[in-house]
Amino acid sequence: MSAANTPKNILLVIGLIVLAAASRLLPHPPNFVPVGAMALFGAAALPKQWLAFLVPVLAFYLSDLVLNNTLYAAYFEGFYWGVSYWTVGAIVLMVLLGSGMLRKLPFSWGRIGGAAVGATLIFFLLTNFGVWAGGMMYPKTAAGLLAAYTAGLPFLVSSLLANLMFSGVLFGAARYFGLVDTRQGVVA
């Protein structure tokens, strides 16, 4: 374990991801949430690959659990434990993107911004496909799929801005707390 790879630093990275997930519980514009930023930061900053997948997915699930059983409770009968497999799949793909673009590579704001754009597109494409494939809102035709993507467009800009901002906050905090080696990237 390197000097930077201490339990204290790992807990700090996990804490930053949990704080980002908790921000979903605060009032915010639609889709202005840090889902992509959490996945990218986890991919870049957590020392074990399995943690890079587990922590962002679990943080998202726990914040979703609170939201679904408070703010959206009227849509469910009883306590809702469910999960959106399309969203979890998107988070997993975003972690893979972050692993390829950010993990163990020299620190670069440009690369972080590019990964945030990519994460936003992954989330948009996969979750809107899930709404089309798994729901009854749109016909199961090419026109229905196009309608699902078109309906999601207003949320795309908000999601992109959130991923860029929250990536800046998370990676900026990592630099502030000394978790960044400019040659090796983020090291917890």
LUMZA-567104 format. One record per atom (N, C-alpha, C): residue in one letter; residue number from 0; x negated, y, z; atom name. Coordinates in steps of 0.2 Angstrom, whole numbers. Example, Ala and Ser with C-alpha at 12.3 -4.5 7.8 and 13.67 -1.06 7.14 Angstrom:
<vodrens>
 rest  nr    c1    c2    c3 atom
    a   0   -66   -28    39    N
    a   0   -62   -22    39   CA
    a   0   -66   -16    39    C
    s   1   -64   -11    35    N
    s   1   -68    -5    36   CA
    s   1   -64     0    39    C
</vodrens>
This chain:
<vodrens>
 rest  nr    c1    c2    c3 atom
    m   0    -4    -6     0    N
    m   0     0     0     0   CA
    m   0    -4     6     0    C
    s   1    -4    10    -5    N
    s   1    -8    16    -5   CA
    s   1    -6    21     0    C
    a   2   -10    26     1    N
    a   2    -8    31     7   CA
    a   2    -2    35     5    C
    a   3     0    36    -1    N
    a   3     6    39    -3   CA
    a   3    12    34    -2    C
    n   4    11    28    -3    N
    n   4    16    23    -3   CA
    n   4    18    20     4    C
    t   5    19    25     9    N
    t   5    21    23    16   CA
    t   5    28    22    17    C
    p   6    30    18    22    N
    p   6    37    18    24   CA
    p   6    40    25    25    C
    k   7    37    29    28    N
    k   7    40    36    29   CA
    k   7    41    39    22    C
    n   8    37    39    17    N
    n   8    38    42    11   CA
    n   8    44    38     7    C
    i   9    44    31     8    N
    i   9    49    28     5   CA
    i   9    56    30     8    C
    l  10    56    30    14    N
    l  10    63    33    17   CA
    l  10    64    40    15    C
    l  11    60    44    14    N
    l  11    61    51    11   CA
    l  11    64    50     4    C
    v  12    61    46     0    N
    v  12    64    45    -7   CA
    v  12    71    43    -6    C
    i  13    72    38    -2    N
    i  13    79    35    -1   CA
    i  13    84    40     2    C
    g  14    81    44     6    N
    g  14    85    49     9   CA
    g  14    87    55     4    C
    l  15    83    56     0    N
    l  15    84    61    -6   CA
    l  15    90    58   -10    C
    i  16    89    52   -12    N
    i  16    95    49   -16   CA
    i  16   101    49   -13    C
    v  17   101    47    -6    N
    v  17   107    47    -2   CA
    v  17   110    54    -2    C
    l  18   106    59    -1    N
    l  18   109    66    -1   CA
    l  18   112    68    -7    C
    a  19   109    66   -13    N
    a  19   111    67   -19   CA
    a  19   118    64   -20    C
    a  20   119    58   -18    N
    a  20   125    54   -19   CA
    a  20   130    57   -14    C
    a  21   128    60    -8    N
    a  21   133    63    -4   CA
    a  21   136    69    -7    C
    s  22   132    73   -11    N
    s  22   134    79   -14   CA
    s  22   140    78   -18    C
    r  23   142    71   -20    N
    r  23   148    70   -24   CA
    r  23   154    71   -20    C
    l  24   153    71   -13    N
    l  24   159    72    -9   CA
    l  24   160    80    -8    C
    l  25   156    84   -10    N
    l  25   157    91   -10   CA
    l  25   161    94   -16    C
    p  26   165    99   -15    N
    p  26   169   101   -21   CA
    p  26   164   103   -26    C
    h  27   166   101   -33    N
    h  27   161   102   -38   CA
    h  27   166   102   -45    C
    p  28   163   105   -50    N
    p  28   166   105   -56   CA
    p  28   167    98   -59    C
    p  29   172    96   -63    N
    p  29   172    89   -65   CA
    p  29   166    87   -68    C
    n  30   163    81   -66    N
    n  30   158    77   -69   CA
    n  30   151    81   -67    C
    f  31   151    86   -63    N
    f  31   145    89   -61   CA
    f  31   142    85   -55    C
    v  32   140    79   -56    N
    v  32   137    75   -51   CA
    v  32   130    72   -53    C
    p  33   126    70   -48    N
    p  33   119    68   -49   CA
    p  33   118    61   -51    C
    v  34   123    58   -54    N
    v  34   122    50   -55   CA
    v  34   116    49   -59    C
    g  35   115    52   -65    N
    g  35   109    51   -69   CA
    g  35   103    53   -65    C
    a  36   103    58   -62    N
    a  36    97    61   -58   CA
    a  36    95    56   -53    C
    m  37   100    53   -49    N
    m  37    98    48   -44   CA
    m  37    95    42   -47    C
    a  38    97    39   -53    N
    a  38    95    34   -56   CA
    a  38    88    35   -59    C
    l  39    86    41   -62    N
    l  39    80    42   -64   CA
    l  39    75    43   -59    C
    f  40    77    46   -53    N
    f  40    72    48   -48   CA
    f  40    71    41   -44    C
    g  41    76    37   -43    N
    g  41    75    30   -40   CA
    g  41    70    26   -44    C
    a  42    71    26   -51    N
    a  42    66    23   -56   CA
    a  42    59    25   -55    C
    a  43    58    32   -54    N
    a  43    51    35   -54   CA
    a  43    48    34   -47    C
    a  44    52    35   -42    N
    a  44    49    36   -35   CA
    a  44    49    30   -31    C
    l  45    53    25   -32    N
    l  45    53    19   -27   CA
    l  45    48    14   -30    C
    p  46    44    12   -25    N
    p  46    38     8   -27   CA
    p  46    40     1   -29    C
    k  47    46    -2   -27    N
    k  47    48    -9   -30   CA
    k  47    53    -8   -35    C
    q  48    53   -12   -40    N
    q  48    58   -11   -46   CA
    q  48    65   -13   -43    C
    w  49    65   -18   -39    N
    w  49    72   -20   -36   CA
    w  49    75   -14   -32    C
    l  50    71   -10   -28    N
    l  50    73    -5   -25   CA
    l  50    76     1   -29    C
    a  51    72     2   -35    N
    a  51    74     7   -40   CA
    a  51    81     5   -43    C
    f  52    83    -1   -43    N
    f  52    90    -3   -45   CA
    f  52    95    -2   -39    C
    l  53    93    -5   -34    N
    l  53    98    -6   -28   CA
    l  53   100     1   -25    C
    v  54    95     5   -24    N
    v  54    96    11   -20   CA
    v  54   101    16   -24    C
    p  55   100    18   -30    N
    p  55   105    22   -33   CA
    p  55   112    19   -34    C
    v  56   112    12   -36    N
    v  56   118     9   -36   CA
    v  56   122     9   -30    C
    l  57   119     7   -24    N
    l  57   122     7   -18   CA
    l  57   124    14   -16    C
    a  58   120    19   -17    N
    a  58   122    26   -15   CA
    a  58   128    28   -19    C
    f  59   128    26   -25    N
    f  59   134    28   -29   CA
    f  59   140    25   -27    C
    y  60   139    18   -25    N
    y  60   145    14   -23   CA
    y  60   148    17   -17    C
    l  61   143    18   -12    N
    l  61   146    21    -5   CA
    l  61   149    27    -6    C
    s  62   147    32   -10    N
    s  62   150    38   -11   CA
    s  62   157    37   -15    C
    d  63   157    32   -19    N
    d  63   163    31   -23   CA
    d  63   168    28   -18    C
    l  64   166    24   -14    N
    l  64   170    21    -9   CA
    l  64   174    26    -4    C
    v  65   170    31    -2    N
    v  65   173    37     1   CA
    v  65   178    41    -3    C
    l  66   176    42    -9    N
    l  66   180    46   -14   CA
    l  66   187    42   -15    C
    n  67   186    36   -17    N
    n  67   192    32   -19   CA
    n  67   197    31   -13    C
    n  68   195    31    -7    N
    n  68   199    30    -2   CA
    n  68   201    36     2    C
    t  69   199    42     0    N
    t  69   201    48     3   CA
    t  69   204    53    -3    C
    l  70   200    56    -7    N
    l  70   203    60   -12   CA
    l  70   207    57   -17    C
    y  71   205    50   -19    N
    y  71   209    47   -24   CA
    y  71   214    41   -21    C
    a  72   215    41   -15    N
    a  72   218    36   -12   CA
    a  72   225    35   -15    C
    a  73   228    40   -17    N
    a  73   235    39   -20   CA
    a  73   235    35   -26    C
    y  74   230    34   -29    N
    y  74   229    29   -35   CA
    y  74   228    22   -34    C
    f  75   228    20   -27    N
    f  75   226    13   -25   CA
    f  75   231    11   -20    C
    e  76   233     5   -20    N
    e  76   237     2   -14   CA
    e  76   232    -1    -9    C
    g  77   232     2    -3    N
    g  77   228     0     2   CA
    g  77   221     2     1    C
    f  78   216     0     5    N
    f  78   209     2     5   CA
    f  78   206    -1    -1    C
    y  79   203     3    -5    N
    y  79   200     0   -12   CA
    y  79   193    -1   -11    C
    w  80   191    -7   -12    N
    w  80   184    -9   -12   CA
    w  80   180   -10   -19    C
    g  81   184    -9   -24    N
    g  81   182   -10   -31   CA
    g  81   176    -6   -33    C
    v  82   174    -8   -39    N
    v  82   168    -4   -42   CA
    v  82   170    -4   -50    C
    s  83   167     1   -53    N
    s  83   168     2   -60   CA
    s  83   161    -1   -63    C
    y  84   162    -7   -66    N
    y  84   157   -11   -69   CA
    y  84   153    -7   -75    C
    w  85   157    -3   -78    N
    w  85   155     1   -83   CA
    w  85   150     7   -80    C
    t  86   152    10   -75    N
    t  86   148    15   -72   CA
    t  86   141    11   -69    C
    v  87   142     6   -65    N
    v  87   136     2   -63   CA
    v  87   132     0   -69    C
    g  88   134    -2   -74    N
    g  88   130    -4   -80   CA
    g  88   127     2   -83    C
    a  89   130     8   -83    N
    a  89   127    14   -85   CA
    a  89   121    16   -80    C
    i  90   122    15   -74    N
    i  90   117    17   -69   CA
    i  90   111    12   -70    C
    v  91   112     6   -71    N
    v  91   107     1   -72   CA
    v  91   103     3   -78    C
    l  92   106     5   -84    N
    l  92   103     7   -90   CA
    l  92    99    13   -89    C
    m  93   102    18   -85    N
    m  93    98    24   -83   CA
    m  93    92    23   -79    C
    v  94    92    18   -75    N
    v  94    86    16   -71   CA
    v  94    81    13   -76    C
    l  95    83     9   -80    N
    l  95    78     6   -86   CA
    l  95    75    11   -90    C
    l  96    79    16   -92    N
    l  96    77    22   -95   CA
    l  96    71    26   -91    C
    g  97    73    27   -85    N
    g  97    68    30   -80   CA
    g  97    62    26   -79    C
    s  98    63    20   -79    N
    s  98    57    16   -78   CA
    s  98    52    16   -84    C
    g  99    55    16   -90    N
    g  99    51    17   -96   CA
    g  99    48    24   -97    C
    m 100    52    29   -95    N
    m 100    49    36   -97   CA
    m 100    46    39   -91    C
    l 101    47    37   -85    N
    l 101    44    41   -79   CA
    l 101    40    37   -74    C
    r 102    41    30   -74    N
    r 102    37    26   -69   CA
    r 102    30    26   -71    C
    k 103    26    28   -66    N
    k 103    19    27   -66   CA
    k 103    15    30   -72    C
    l 104    19    36   -74    N
    l 104    16    40   -80   CA
    l 104    14    47   -77    C
    p 105    10    51   -80    N
    p 105     8    57   -78   CA
    p 105    15    61   -77    C
    f 106    15    65   -72    N
    f 106    21    70   -70   CA
    f 106    22    75   -76    C
    s 107    28    75   -78    N
    s 107    29    80   -84   CA
    s 107    37    82   -83    C
    w 108    37    89   -83    N
    w 108    44    91   -82   CA
    w 108    48    90   -89    C
    g 109    44    90   -95    N
    g 109    47    89  -101   CA
    g 109    50    82  -102    C
    r 110    46    77   -99    N
    r 110    48    70   -99   CA
    r 110    54    69   -95    C
    i 111    54    73   -89    N
    i 111    60    72   -84   CA
    i 111    66    75   -88    C
    g 112    65    81   -91    N
    g 112    71    84   -94   CA
    g 112    74    79  -100    C
    g 113    69    76  -104    N
    g 113    71    71  -109   CA
    g 113    75    65  -106    C
    a 114    72    63  -101    N
    a 114    75    57   -97   CA
    a 114    82    59   -95    C
    a 115    83    65   -92    N
    a 115    90    67   -90   CA
    a 115    95    68   -96    C
    v 116    92    70  -102    N
    v 116    97    70  -108   CA
    v 116    99    63  -109    C
    g 117    94    59  -110    N
    g 117    95    52  -111   CA
    g 117   100    49  -107    C
    a 118    99    50  -100    N
    a 118   103    47   -95   CA
    a 118   110    49   -96    C
    t 119   111    56   -98    N
    t 119   118    59   -99   CA
    t 119   121    55  -105    C
    l 120   118    54  -110    N
    l 120   120    51  -116   CA
    l 120   122    44  -114    C
    i 121   118    40  -110    N
    i 121   120    33  -108   CA
    i 121   126    33  -105    C
    f 122   127    37  -100    N
    f 122   133    38   -95   CA
    f 122   139    39  -100    C
    f 123   138    44  -104    N
    f 123   144    46  -108   CA
    f 123   146    41  -113    C
    l 124   141    38  -116    N
    l 124   143    32  -121   CA
    l 124   146    26  -118    C
    l 125   143    24  -112    N
    l 125   145    18  -109   CA
    l 125   152    19  -105    C
    t 126   152    24  -101    N
    t 126   159    25   -97   CA
    t 126   165    26  -102    C
    n 127   164    30  -107    N
    n 127   169    32  -111   CA
    n 127   171    25  -115    C
    f 128   166    21  -117    N
    f 128   168    15  -120   CA
    f 128   172    11  -116    C
    g 129   170    11  -109    N
    g 129   174     7  -104   CA
    g 129   181     9  -103    C
    v 130   182    15  -104    N
    v 130   189    18  -103   CA
    v 130   193    15  -109    C
    w 131   190    16  -115    N
    w 131   193    13  -121   CA
    w 131   194     5  -121    C
    a 132   189     2  -119    N
    a 132   189    -6  -119   CA
    a 132   194    -8  -114    C
    g 133   193    -5  -108    N
    g 133   197    -8  -102   CA
    g 133   203    -5  -100    C
    g 134   205     0  -103    N
    g 134   212     3  -101   CA
    g 134   217     2  -107    C
    m 135   222     6  -105    N
    m 135   228     6  -110   CA
    m 135   229    13  -113    C
    m 136   224    18  -112    N
    m 136   225    25  -114   CA
    m 136   225    25  -121    C
    y 137   220    21  -124    N
    y 137   219    22  -131   CA
    y 137   220    15  -135    C
    p 138   222    16  -141    N
    p 138   223    10  -145   CA
    p 138   216     7  -146    C
    k 139   216     0  -147    N
    k 139   209    -4  -148   CA
    k 139   208    -4  -155    C
    t 140   206     2  -158    N
    t 140   204     4  -165   CA
    t 140   199     8  -165    C
    a 141   196     9  -171    N
    a 141   190    14  -171   CA
    a 141   193    21  -170    C
    a 142   199    22  -172    N
    a 142   202    29  -170   CA
    a 142   203    30  -163    C
    g 143   205    25  -160    N
    g 143   206    25  -152   CA
    g 143   199    26  -149    C
    l 144   194    23  -151    N
    l 144   187    24  -148   CA
    l 144   185    31  -149    C
    l 145   186    33  -155    N
    l 145   184    40  -156   CA
    l 145   188    45  -152    C
    a 146   194    44  -151    N
    a 146   198    48  -147   CA
    a 146   196    48  -139    C
    a 147   194    42  -137    N
    a 147   191    41  -130   CA
    a 147   185    45  -130    C
    y 148   180    45  -135    N
    y 148   174    49  -134   CA
    y 148   176    57  -135    C
    t 149   180    58  -139    N
    t 149   182    65  -140   CA
    t 149   185    68  -133    C
    a 150   189    64  -130    N
    a 150   192    66  -124   CA
    a 150   187    67  -118    C
    g 151   181    64  -119    N
    g 151   176    64  -114   CA
    g 151   171    70  -115    C
    l 152   171    73  -121    N
    l 152   167    78  -123   CA
    l 152   167    84  -118    C
    p 153   172    87  -116    N
    p 153   172    92  -111   CA
    p 153   168    91  -105    C
    f 154   167    84  -103    N
    f 154   164    82   -97   CA
    f 154   156    81   -98    C
    l 155   155    81  -105    N
    l 155   148    79  -107   CA
    l 155   143    85  -105    C
    v 156   145    91  -106    N
    v 156   141    97  -105   CA
    v 156   140    98   -97    C
    s 157   145    97   -93    N
    s 157   145    97   -86   CA
    s 157   140    92   -83    C
    s 158   141    86   -86    N
    s 158   136    80   -84   CA
    s 158   129    82   -86    C
    l 159   128    84   -91    N
    l 159   121    86   -94   CA
    l 159   118    91   -89    C
    l 160   122    96   -88    N
    l 160   119   102   -83   CA
    l 160   118    99   -76    C
    a 161   122    95   -74    N
    a 161   121    92   -67   CA
    a 161   115    87   -67    C
    n 162   114    83   -72    N
    n 162   108    79   -72   CA
    n 162   102    83   -73    C
    l 163   102    88   -77    N
    l 163    96    92   -77   CA
    l 163    94    96   -71    C
    m 164    99    99   -67    N
    m 164    99   102   -61   CA
    m 164    96    98   -56    C
    f 165   100    92   -55    N
    f 165    98    88   -49   CA
    f 165    92    84   -50    C
    s 166    90    83   -57    N
    s 166    83    80   -58   CA
    s 166    78    85   -56    C
    g 167    79    91   -57    N
    g 167    75    97   -55   CA
    g 167    74    97   -48    C
    v 168    80    96   -44    N
    v 168    80    97   -37   CA
    v 168    76    90   -34    C
    l 169    78    84   -36    N
    l 169    75    78   -33   CA
    l 169    67    78   -35    C
    f 170    65    79   -41    N
    f 170    58    79   -43   CA
    f 170    54    85   -40    C
    g 171    58    91   -39    N
    g 171    55    96   -36   CA
    g 171    53    95   -29    C
    a 172    58    92   -25    N
    a 172    57    90   -18   CA
    a 172    52    85   -18    C
    a 173    51    80   -22    N
    a 173    46    76   -22   CA
    a 173    39    79   -23    C
    r 174    39    84   -27    N
    r 174    32    88   -27   CA
    r 174    31    92   -21    C
    y 175    36    95   -18    N
    y 175    36    99   -12   CA
    y 175    33    95    -6    C
    f 176    36    89    -6    N
    f 176    34    84     0   CA
    f 176    28    80    -1    C
    g 177    24    82    -7    N
    g 177    18    78    -8   CA
    g 177    19    71   -11    C
    l 178    24    70   -14    N
    l 178    25    63   -16   CA
    l 178    23    62   -24    C
    v 179    20    67   -26    N
    v 179    18    67   -33   CA
    v 179    11    68   -34    C
    d 180     8    63   -38    N
    d 180     1    63   -40   CA
    d 180     2    65   -48    C
    t 181     0    71   -50    N
    t 181     1    73   -57   CA
    t 181    -2    68   -62    C
    r 182    -6    64   -60    N
    r 182    -9    59   -65   CA
    r 182    -5    53   -65    C
    q 183    -2    51   -59    N
    q 183     2    45   -59   CA
    q 183     9    45   -58    C
    g 184    11    51   -58    N
    g 184    19    52   -57   CA
    g 184    21    52   -50    C
    v 185    27    51   -49    N
    v 185    30    51   -42   CA
    v 185    27    44   -39    C
    v 186    25    45   -33    N
    v 186    22    39   -29   CA
    v 186    25    39   -22    C
    a 187    30    35   -20    N
    a 187    32    34   -14   CA
    a 187    27    30    -9    C
</vodrens>
